[in-house]
């Protein structure tokens, strides 16, 4: 018997109320979509506490400075995922699949992202991508994350979710989530996402379609985290495809 329930009913209902069209429109306007706080403080604390869980709950720990990724540390969960993480991932995917399919058609591809997350994971496994990608990230003073893309294999669902587990200006200063867009024949555009605790940011994994005078074009996107000036910052990253 689990000591904690799955995703609270209020959070599950709030995720299901997210509208794919509103998410699509927000990313078209600003480069990202940001929910109201829909994961409660208790659940945020429980997720953050998982960072100190026994090693068997994780498949890998990455010290960013060793690889030139920045400074700080993150851990990839092992399967089976903690129930709250698994449920957040599943519910969010079902909201985002229609957005991903709209992006595919805008860029001249097929709208073939499955409606259910289980089907995406089966597709990943068949392609040699069986390893889970949800992760917890922890930053201290002076830590940062270089601009990057979370691809992990040939199959990469085009959107990902980021859940901040601490409160800006209370638990930490600095540590802004930053996106950089590269439009064709233009200079790069920086975007700061105004995260708050318990809110979910939806950002592109690699690129997004942007409308121009000749129709939709691919806009490359990378994301990172600016240097933390005070305190501690922890986040849950939900990548929906699995890794090779």
C-alpha positions in Angstrom: 0.0 0.0 0.0 1.4 3.4 -0.9 2.1 5.8 2.0 0.9 8.7 -0.2 -2.0 8.9 -2.7 -1.5 9.4 -6.4 -1.9 12.9 -7.8 -4.4 14.8 -5.7 -7.9 15.0 -7.2 -7.7 18.8 -7.2 -4.4 18.7 -9.2 -5.7 16.1 -11.6 -8.8 18.1 -12.3 -6.8 21.3 -12.8 -4.6 19.6 -15.3 -7.6 18.2 -17.2 -9.0 21.7 -17.3 -5.9 22.9 -19.2 -7.0 23.6 -22.8 -4.7 22.5 -25.7 -5.9 25.5 -27.7 -4.9 27.9 -24.9 -1.5 26.2 -24.6 -1.0 26.4 -28.3 -2.0 30.1 -28.5 0.3 31.0 -25.5 3.3 29.4 -27.0 2.6 31.1 -30.3 2.5 34.5 -28.5 5.3 34.1 -25.9 7.3 30.9 -26.6 5.9 29.1 -23.6 2.7 28.3 -21.7 2.4 28.7 -17.9 -0.4 27.3 -15.7 -1.7 28.8 -12.5 -0.3 27.0 -9.5 -2.0 23.6 -9.7 0.3 21.4 -7.5 -0.1 22.2 -3.8 2.7 23.1 -1.4 2.5 19.7 0.3 2.9 17.9 -3.0 5.8 20.2 -4.0 7.6 19.4 -0.7 7.0 15.7 -1.1 8.4 15.8 -4.6 11.5 17.8 -3.5 12.1 15.4 -0.7 12.4 12.5 -3.2 15.8 13.9 -4.0 17.2 12.3 -0.9 15.4 9.0 -1.5 17.3 5.8 -1.7 19.5 5.3 -4.7 17.3 2.5 -6.1 14.7 5.1 -7.0 17.1 6.7 -9.5 18.9 5.3 -12.6 21.5 8.1 -12.8 22.9 11.1 -11.0 24.6 13.8 -13.1 27.0 16.4 -11.6 26.7 19.1 -14.2 30.2 20.6 -13.8 31.9 17.3 -14.7 30.3 17.4 -18.2 30.4 21.1 -18.9 26.6 21.3 -18.5 26.8 24.1 -15.9 26.8 23.8 -12.1 24.4 21.8 -9.9 23.1 18.3 -9.9 20.2 16.3 -11.2 18.9 12.7 -10.9 16.9 10.6 -13.4 14.2 8.5 -11.8 14.2 4.7 -12.4 11.1 2.7 -13.3 8.7 2.3 -11.7 8.3 6.1 -11.3 7.0 7.4 -8.0 3.2 7.4 -8.3 2.9 11.2 -8.2 5.5 11.7 -10.9 3.9 9.0 -13.1 0.5 10.5 -12.8 1.6 14.0 -13.5 3.4 12.8 -16.6 0.5 10.8 -17.8 -2.2 13.5 -17.3 -0.1 16.3 -18.8 0.8 14.2 -21.9 -2.9 13.7 -22.7 -3.4 17.5 -22.6 -0.3 18.1 -24.8 -0.7 15.4 -27.4 -3.2 17.6 -29.5 -0.7 20.5 -29.4 2.0 18.2 -30.6 -0.2 17.0 -33.5 -1.1 20.5 -34.5 2.6 21.4 -34.6 3.3 18.4 -36.8 0.7 19.4 -39.3 1.8 23.0 -39.3 5.3 21.7 -40.3 4.0 19.4 -43.0 4.2 16.2 -41.0 1.7 13.6 -39.8 -0.5 14.1 -36.7 0.5 10.7 -35.3 1.3 11.4 -31.7 -0.9 8.9 -29.8 -3.6 10.2 -27.4 -2.4 8.0 -24.5 1.0 8.2 -22.9 1.4 4.4 -22.6 1.3 4.2 -26.4 4.1 6.7 -26.7 6.2 4.7 -24.3 5.6 1.5 -26.3 6.8 3.4 -29.4 9.9 4.5 -27.6 10.7 1.0 -26.3 10.3 -0.5 -29.8 12.8 2.1 -31.1 15.4 1.2 -28.4 14.5 4.0 -26.0 13.4 2.2 -22.8 15.0 4.4 -20.1 12.8 6.9 -18.1 13.6 10.6 -18.4 11.7 12.4 -15.6 14.2 14.0 -13.3 14.7 16.1 -10.2 17.2 19.1 -10.4 18.8 20.8 -7.5 20.6 24.1 -7.6 22.6 25.9 -4.9 24.2 29.4 -4.8 26.2 29.9 -8.0 24.7 27.0 -9.8 23.2 27.3 -13.3 22.2 25.1 -16.3 23.7 25.8 -19.7 21.3 26.1 -22.7 20.4 22.7 -24.0 17.7 20.4 -25.5 16.4 17.2 -24.0 16.2 14.9 -26.9 17.6 11.5 -25.8 16.9 9.6 -29.0 15.3 9.6 -32.5 11.8 9.8 -30.9 11.4 13.0 -29.0 7.9 14.4 -28.1 8.1 18.1 -28.9 7.0 19.5 -25.6 8.1 19.1 -22.0 6.9 20.3 -18.6 8.8 22.0 -15.8 7.4 22.1 -12.2 9.1 24.5 -9.8 9.1 23.1 -6.2 10.4 26.1 -4.3 9.2 29.7 -4.2 11.1 32.5 -5.9 12.1 35.4 -3.7 11.3 33.3 -0.7 13.4 30.2 -1.0 15.9 31.5 -3.6 16.9 34.5 -5.8 18.0 34.2 -9.4 17.7 30.9 -11.1 15.3 32.1 -13.8 14.2 29.6 -16.5 15.5 31.0 -19.7 14.5 30.1 -23.3 16.5 31.1 -26.4 14.8 31.0 -29.8 16.6 31.1 -33.1 14.4 32.2 -35.9 15.6 31.8 -39.5 17.8 34.7 -40.6 17.4 36.5 -37.3 19.3 37.0 -34.1 18.5 34.8 -31.1 15.6 35.9 -28.8 15.9 35.4 -25.0 12.8 34.7 -23.0 12.5 34.5 -19.2 9.6 32.3 -17.9 8.1 33.7 -14.7 7.8 30.5 -12.7 6.1 30.2 -9.4 5.9 27.3 -7.0 3.4 24.7 -8.1 2.9 26.1 -11.6 3.7 24.1 -14.7 5.6 25.6 -17.5 5.2 24.0 -21.0 8.2 24.6 -23.3 9.4 23.2 -26.6 12.0 20.4 -26.5 13.8 21.2 -29.7 11.8 23.6 -31.9 8.3 25.0 -32.5 6.4 26.3 -35.6 6.2 30.0 -35.9 4.1 31.7 -38.5 5.7 34.0 -41.0 5.0 35.7 -44.3 5.5 32.4 -46.1 3.7 30.1 -43.7 5.1 28.2 -40.7 8.8 27.9 -40.2 10.8 25.9 -37.6 12.2 28.0 -34.7 14.9 26.3 -32.8 14.6 26.5 -29.0 17.1 25.8 -26.2 16.5 26.3 -22.5 18.6 26.7 -19.4 18.7 28.2 -15.9 20.5 31.4 -14.8 22.8 31.5 -11.9 21.3 31.2 -8.4 22.2 34.1 -6.2 20.7 32.9 -2.9 19.0 29.8 -1.4 18.1 26.5 -3.0 16.0 25.8 -6.1 14.5 22.4 -7.0 12.4 21.4 -10.0 10.8 18.4 -11.5 11.4 18.0 -15.2 8.9 15.9 -17.1 10.1 14.8 -20.5 7.5 12.6 -22.1 9.6 10.3 -24.3 12.0 7.8 -22.9 15.8 7.7 -23.6 18.0 5.4 -25.6 
